[in-house]
Amino acid sequence: MASPPVSDSQEQLPLRARTRHDRWIMLIGAFKLAQALLFVLLGIGAIRLLHSDLVGIAEHFIYQLRFINPEGRLVNLFLVKVAMIDPHRLRQISAAIFVIAAMDALEGTGLVLEQAWAEFVTLILTAALLPLELWELIRRVTLMKLGLIVINLAVVVYLLMYVRMRMLERRARRAQRAA
């Protein structure tokens, strides 16, 4: 049985060689899209808190968490910090959250659609934030921070290898067309 003709723009390496890599790219893209959805919801939540009694809401939340001492030093510090958030600052926070959501949606959509630019954008943005994450880890080591750094390092290393492989594929296709 003959395979359907493949145009020059769709020419690919054997499917078996690319399938495993594409699954990981799809997984990273799906993760970015899920993250974007969560940030959109968080941004909407921040907007809904505009002109609300943030300290009262925080106190209610703390009392609902029965295992936290509501009179503790950390709780009081938290409430002092919450009291300093005015509507202008909350708008800034929600705008920043929506920008992050837009970037994640852009990265995720591009990766799911297997766009070369999305691989570069994801690689650059993920790698650019690693120094900040490392600084935070040095300041205070937690399992969550360590786990996030390990995941982000794995994504950066994988994307470096994947982007390099894709560049070599494109270069080989151009050389075949030129010959």
C-alpha positions in Angstrom: 0.0 0.0 0.0 1.5 3.3 -1.0 1.7 6.2 1.4 0.1 9.5 0.5 2.4 12.0 -1.2 4.1 14.4 1.1 4.8 18.0 0.0 8.1 19.7 0.7 6.6 21.7 3.5 5.3 18.6 5.2 8.4 16.5 4.7 9.4 14.8 7.9 11.8 12.3 9.4 10.4 8.9 9.9 7.4 9.0 12.2 9.0 6.7 14.8 11.9 9.0 15.3 9.7 12.1 16.0 6.7 10.6 17.9 8.3 10.3 21.3 9.6 13.9 21.2 6.4 15.3 19.9 4.5 13.7 22.9 6.7 15.5 25.3 6.3 18.8 23.5 2.5 18.2 23.5 2.7 17.4 27.3 4.6 20.7 27.9 2.1 22.6 25.8 -0.8 21.0 27.6 0.8 21.9 30.9 1.3 25.5 29.8 -2.4 25.7 28.7 -3.6 24.3 32.0 -1.3 26.8 33.8 -2.8 29.6 31.7 -6.3 28.6 32.7 -5.3 28.6 36.3 -3.8 32.0 36.0 -6.9 33.4 34.3 -9.0 32.1 37.1 -6.6 33.6 39.7 -6.7 36.9 37.8 -10.5 36.9 37.8 -10.4 36.1 41.6 -8.1 39.0 42.2 -10.4 41.4 40.3 -13.4 40.1 42.2 -11.5 41.1 45.4 -11.3 44.8 44.4 -12.9 47.1 47.0 -13.4 44.1 49.3 -12.3 43.8 52.9 -9.2 41.8 52.2 -8.2 41.5 55.9 -11.7 40.2 56.8 -11.6 37.7 53.9 -8.1 36.6 55.0 -9.2 36.3 58.6 -12.2 34.2 57.6 -9.9 31.9 55.5 -7.5 31.5 58.5 -10.3 30.6 60.8 -11.6 28.0 58.3 -8.1 26.4 58.5 -8.6 25.0 61.9 -5.0 23.7 62.2 -3.5 27.2 62.0 -3.2 29.3 65.2 -5.1 32.5 64.4 -3.2 34.4 67.0 0.2 33.2 65.8 3.1 35.5 64.8 3.1 34.4 61.2 -0.7 34.9 60.9 -0.4 38.4 62.2 2.5 39.2 59.8 0.4 37.8 57.0 -2.6 40.0 58.0 -0.3 43.1 58.2 0.9 42.4 54.6 -2.7 41.9 53.4 -3.7 45.2 54.9 -1.1 47.0 52.8 -2.8 45.9 49.6 -4.9 48.7 48.2 -7.2 48.6 45.1 -4.5 50.1 42.9 -1.9 47.4 44.0 -4.6 44.7 43.5 -5.2 45.9 39.9 -1.5 45.8 39.3 -1.3 42.3 40.7 -4.3 41.1 38.5 -2.7 42.7 35.4 0.5 40.9 36.0 -1.4 37.6 36.5 -3.2 38.1 33.2 0.1 38.9 31.4 1.5 35.6 32.7 -1.7 33.8 31.7 -1.4 35.3 28.2 2.3 34.2 27.9 1.4 30.7 29.0 -1.5 30.5 26.6 0.8 31.7 23.8 3.5 29.1 24.6 1.0 26.3 25.1 -0.9 26.9 21.9 2.3 27.2 19.9 3.7 24.0 21.4 0.5 22.0 20.8 0.5 23.3 17.2 4.2 22.3 17.0 5.3 25.8 16.0 9.1 26.4 15.9 8.8 29.9 17.4 6.9 28.4 20.5 9.8 26.1 21.2 12.2 29.1 21.2 9.9 31.2 23.3 9.3 28.5 25.9 13.0 27.7 26.0 14.0 31.4 26.5 11.3 32.2 29.1 11.8 29.1 31.1 15.6 29.5 31.1 15.3 33.2 31.9 13.5 32.5 35.1 15.9 29.8 36.4 18.2 32.3 38.1 15.4 33.8 40.0 14.2 30.3 41.1 17.7 29.4 42.1 18.0 32.6 44.2 14.7 31.8 45.9 15.9 28.3 46.6 19.2 29.6 48.1 17.3 32.0 50.3 15.1 29.2 51.7 15.1 25.6 50.6 11.7 23.9 50.3 10.7 20.7 48.6 8.3 22.7 46.4 11.0 25.1 45.2 13.4 22.2 44.6 10.8 20.3 42.7 9.9 23.3 40.5 13.6 23.9 39.7 14.2 20.3 38.8 11.1 20.3 36.5 12.1 23.6 34.9 15.7 22.4 34.4 14.4 19.2 32.8 12.2 21.2 30.5 15.1 23.5 29.5 17.5 20.6 28.8 14.8 18.7 26.9 13.9 21.8 24.8 17.6 22.5 24.1 18.0 19.0 22.7 14.6 19.2 20.9 15.3 22.6 19.3 18.7 21.4 18.2 17.2 18.3 16.7 14.6 20.3 14.8 17.2 22.7 13.5 19.2 19.9 12.2 16.1 18.4 10.5 15.3 21.7 8.9 18.9 22.1 7.7 18.9 18.6 6.3 15.6 19.2 4.4 17.0 22.5 2.9 20.2 20.7 1.8 18.0 17.9 0.2 16.0 20.5 -1.7 19.1 22.4 -2.8 20.7 19.2 -4.1 
